């Protein structure tokens, strides 16, 4: 803790820049020239840093200076800090000029299916608002909205996502109705079934599912619980939907996929949807923002694009 206080009190950004330049050029003379310092001043500054950290950051040889193991750690920190400082300056400048991005939090599968189409429509309009997408797992994105890290949340209407949000403070509107399907390869024996199967017939199949707490995995666990079936572990856990589809395509197992994923990625004639009884309930995808910003032009325009794409998909 004493070292932390000393670093906060004494470490300067210019010293971090010196470390980065020394790592790049390998000599005090070259680094000092870039910083408009004398080599003696640069050497003194380096000794101060090493004294604060109680470690040597560079090996000195006749061929120049190279980072030690500790120096590599400090270099990575220094570079990250300087990059973040440059970003802070840029963001402050953008904010002063009214050029701040719309920050959107959403689960990954919504980001590359529904949201990508929404933004295609959004950028057909006269405005050119920048957008920053935060791809988050369930339960994390609502926290970002609460703390004003993001402006908009586009996610499933579920208790795990929305329970913590006060209804009086937030604008919430359904923009798409989504369904989930059991999917298998055309060569799978289940593809030949014409009658609906009970979940008890499917639970012991070889499943390919994403890990908890993704929505698909939560939904699968709810099905198991609802029908009082024995909990099973999937044969393969795959976070990425592209990987899941590839594994299903090769008939390694069956999966649970949303309409959006199937529309966006499934190759025609490569997959079959397995009829299940009772069928899975639809899940709404909602657009959420704080009421204090819901009438901003860029927010209403983004919502309008969501509704436009929703109408197209639900035809």
C-alpha positions in Angstrom: 0.0 0.0 0.0 2.9 2.4 0.7 4.3 1.8 -2.8 0.8 2.5 -4.2 0.7 5.8 -2.5 4.1 6.7 -3.7 3.3 5.8 -7.3 0.1 7.9 -7.2 2.0 10.8 -5.7 5.2 10.7 -7.8 4.7 8.7 -11.1 4.2 11.0 -14.1 2.8 10.3 -17.6 6.1 11.6 -19.1 8.0 8.9 -17.2 5.6 6.2 -18.7 6.3 7.7 -22.1 10.1 7.5 -21.4 9.7 3.7 -20.7 7.9 3.2 -24.0 10.5 5.1 -25.9 13.4 3.3 -24.3 11.8 0.0 -25.2 11.3 1.2 -28.8 14.7 2.9 -29.4 17.0 1.0 -27.0 19.1 4.1 -26.0 18.7 7.0 -23.6 20.0 9.4 -26.1 17.3 8.5 -28.7 14.5 8.5 -26.2 15.6 11.8 -24.6 15.7 13.5 -28.0 12.0 12.6 -28.7 11.1 14.0 -25.2 13.3 17.1 -25.6 15.3 16.1 -22.6 19.0 15.7 -22.1 20.3 12.1 -21.8 21.3 12.9 -18.2 17.7 14.0 -17.3 16.3 10.9 -19.0 18.7 8.7 -17.0 17.7 10.4 -13.8 14.0 10.0 -14.5 14.5 6.3 -15.2 16.4 5.8 -11.9 13.5 7.5 -10.1 11.0 5.1 -11.7 13.1 2.1 -10.8 13.6 3.4 -7.3 9.8 3.8 -6.9 9.1 0.3 -8.2 12.1 -1.3 -6.4 13.2 -3.2 -9.5 15.3 -2.8 -12.6 13.3 -2.2 -15.8 16.1 -2.5 -18.4 19.3 -4.6 -18.9 22.1 -2.2 -19.9 24.6 -3.6 -22.5 27.0 -2.2 -25.0 24.4 -2.9 -27.7 21.7 -0.8 -25.9 18.9 -1.3 -23.4 16.4 -4.2 -23.3 13.4 -4.8 -21.1 13.8 -7.1 -18.1 10.8 -9.3 -17.1 9.6 -6.6 -14.7 10.3 -4.0 -17.3 8.0 -5.9 -19.8 5.2 -5.7 -17.2 5.7 -2.0 -16.7 6.0 -1.4 -20.4 2.6 -3.1 -21.0 1.0 -1.0 -18.3 2.7 2.2 -19.5 1.6 1.7 -23.1 -2.0 0.9 -22.0 -2.1 4.0 -19.8 -0.9 6.3 -22.6 -3.3 4.8 -25.1 -6.2 5.3 -22.6 -5.1 8.9 -22.0 -5.1 9.6 -25.7 -8.6 8.0 -26.0 -9.8 10.2 -23.0 -8.6 13.3 -24.7 -10.3 12.3 -27.9 -13.5 11.5 -26.1 -13.5 14.8 -24.3 -13.0 16.6 -27.5 -15.8 14.7 -29.2 -18.1 15.4 -26.3 -17.3 19.1 -26.4 -18.3 19.0 -30.1 -21.4 17.0 -29.6 -19.8 14.0 -31.3 -20.5 11.2 -28.7 -21.4 7.7 -29.9 -24.6 5.9 -29.1 -23.5 3.2 -26.7 -25.5 -0.1 -27.1 -25.3 -3.2 -24.9 -26.6 -6.4 -26.3 -25.9 -10.2 -26.2 -23.5 -11.3 -28.9 -26.0 -13.3 -31.0 -28.3 -10.2 -31.2 -25.3 -8.0 -32.1 -24.5 -9.9 -35.2 -28.0 -10.9 -36.3 -30.7 -8.4 -35.4 -28.6 -5.3 -34.5 -26.4 -5.5 -37.6 -29.5 -5.3 -39.7 -30.9 -2.5 -37.6 -27.7 -0.5 -38.1 -27.9 -1.1 -41.8 -31.3 0.6 -41.8 -30.1 3.3 -39.3 -27.3 4.4 -41.6 -29.6 4.9 -44.5 -30.9 8.0 -42.7 -29.4 11.5 -42.9 -27.7 11.3 -39.5 -24.3 9.7 -39.1 -24.2 9.1 -35.3 -21.3 6.9 -34.3 -22.2 3.7 -32.4 -20.2 1.7 -29.9 -21.5 -1.8 -29.3 -20.9 -3.6 -25.9 -21.4 -7.3 -26.5 -22.3 -8.6 -23.0 -23.6 -11.8 -21.4 -27.0 -11.8 -19.7 -27.0 -10.1 -16.4 -24.1 -7.8 -17.2 -25.7 -5.5 -19.8 -28.4 -4.2 -17.5 -25.8 -3.1 -15.0 -24.1 -1.0 -17.7 -27.4 0.7 -18.5 -28.1 1.4 -14.8 -24.6 3.0 -14.4 -25.0 5.1 -17.6 -22.0 3.3 -19.3 -24.4 2.6 -22.2 -27.4 4.5 -23.5 -29.5 1.6 -24.9 -30.0 -2.1 -24.0 -31.3 -4.5 -26.7 -31.9 -7.8 -25.1 -34.3 -10.6 -24.2 -37.2 -9.8 -22.0 -36.3 -12.0 -19.1 -36.1 -11.6 -15.3 -32.3 -12.1 -15.4 -32.0 -9.0 -17.6 -34.7 -6.6 -16.5 -35.5 -7.4 -12.9 -33.2 -4.8 -11.4 -34.6 -2.0 -13.6 -37.2 0.3 -12.1 -40.2 0.6 -14.4 -40.7 4.3 -13.6 -37.2 5.2 -14.7 -36.9 3.2 -17.9 -38.5 3.1 -21.3 -39.0 -0.5 -22.4 -40.5 -1.6 -25.8 -40.7 -4.9 -27.5 -39.1 -4.7 -30.9 -39.0 -8.4 -32.0 -40.5 -11.7 -31.1 -38.0 -14.5 -31.1 -38.4 -18.2 -31.1 -35.9 -21.0 -30.4 -35.8 -24.3 -32.2 -34.2 -27.7 -31.8 -31.9 -28.1 -34.8 -30.1 -31.2 -36.3 -28.2 -32.1 -39.4 -30.2 -33.4 -42.4 -28.4 -36.7 -41.9 -29.5 -37.1 -38.3 -32.2 -39.7 -37.7 -34.3 -37.0 -36.0 -34.6 -35.2 -39.3 -36.7 -38.0 -40.7 -39.3 -37.7 -37.9 -42.6 -36.1 -38.9 -44.4 -36.3 -35.6 -43.6 -34.1 -32.7 -41.3 -35.5 -30.1 -41.6 -35.1 -26.3 -38.7 -33.4 -24.5 -38.2 -36.7 -22.6 -37.3 -38.2 -26.0 -34.7 -35.5 -26.7 -33.0 -35.0 -23.4 -30.6 -37.9 -23.8 -29.5 -36.8 -27.3 -26.0 -35.5 -27.9 -26.5 -31.8 -27.2 -24.3 -28.9 -28.3 -25.0 -25.9 -26.1 -23.3 -22.7 -25.0 -22.1 -22.4 -21.4 -24.2 -20.8 -18.6 -25.3 -18.0 -18.3 -26.1 -17.5 -22.0 -29.8 -17.3 -22.7 -29.9 -20.5 -24.7 -28.4 -22.5 -21.8 -30.7 -20.9 -19.3 -33.7 -21.8 -21.5 -32.5 -25.4 -21.8 -32.2 -25.7 -18.1 -35.7 -24.3 -17.6 -37.0 -26.9 -20.0 -35.3 -29.7 -18.1 -36.7 -28.3 -14.8 -40.3 -27.7 -16.2 -40.6 -31.2 -17.5 -39.0 -32.7 -14.4 -36.3 -34.4 -16.4 -32.8 -35.4 -15.2 -30.2 -32.7 -15.7 -27.6 -33.5 -18.3 -24.3 -32.0 -19.4 -24.0 -31.2 -23.1 -21.6 -33.3 -25.2 -20.0 -30.1 -26.4 -20.1 -26.6 -24.9 -19.5 -23.9 -27.6 -19.8 -20.2 -27.0 -19.7 -19.2 -30.6 -22.9 -19.9 -32.7 -20.7 -20.4 -35.8 -18.9 -23.2 -34.1 -22.3 -24.7 -32.9 -23.7 -24.7 -36.4 -20.5 -26.3 -37.8 -20.7 -29.1 -35.2 -24.4 -29.7 -35.9 -23.8 -29.7 -39.6 -21.3 -32.5 -39.1 -23.9 -34.4 -37.2 -21.9 -34.4 -33.9 -25.0 -33.4 -32.0 -28.2 -31.3 -31.9 -28.6 -27.8 -30.7 -31.0 -25.1 -29.6 -30.9 -22.1 -31.9 -32.9 -18.9 -32.3 -34.7 -17.9 -35.4 -32.2 -15.0 -35.9 -29.2 -17.3 -35.9 -30.8 -19.8 -38.3 -31.8 -17.0 -40.7 -28.4 -15.4 -40.6 -26.1 -18.4 -40.7 -27.8 -21.7 -41.6 -27.1 -23.0 -45.1 -30.2 -24.2 -47.0 -30.8 -27.9 -47.0 -28.1 -28.5 -44.3 -30.3 -28.4 -41.2 -33.6 -29.6 -40.0 -35.9 -28.2 -37.3 -37.0 -31.0 -35.0 -40.8 -30.7 -34.1 -41.2 -30.7 -30.3 -44.3 -30.9 -28.1 -44.9 -28.7 -26.2 -43.3 -26.1 -28.5 -41.0 -23.6 -27.0 -42.6 -20.3 -26.0 -41.6 -17.1 -27.9 -39.3 -14.7 -26.2 -39.5 -10.9 -26.8 -36.5 -8.8 -27.6 -36.8 -5.4 -26.1 -35.3 -2.0 -26.6 -34.5 -0.3 -23.2 -33.2 3.1 -22.3 -33.7 5.6 -19.5 -36.8 7.8 -20.0 -34.7 10.9 -19.7 -33.0 10.2 -23.1 -35.8 8.3 -25.0 -36.8 11.4 -27.0 -33.3 12.3 -28.3 -33.4 12.2 -32.1 -30.7 9.6 -32.4 -32.5 7.3 -29.9 -35.8 7.6 -31.6 -34.1 7.0 -34.9 -32.5 3.8 -33.6 -35.8 2.6 -32.2 -37.5 3.3 -35.5 -34.9 1.2 -37.3 -35.5 -1.7 -34.8 -39.2 -1.6 -35.6 -38.5 -1.5 -39.4 -36.3 -4.5 -39.3 -38.7 -6.3 -37.0 -41.6 -5.9 -39.5 -39.3 -7.3 -42.2 -38.3 -10.3 -40.2 -41.8 -11.1 -39.0 -43.5 -11.2 -42.4 
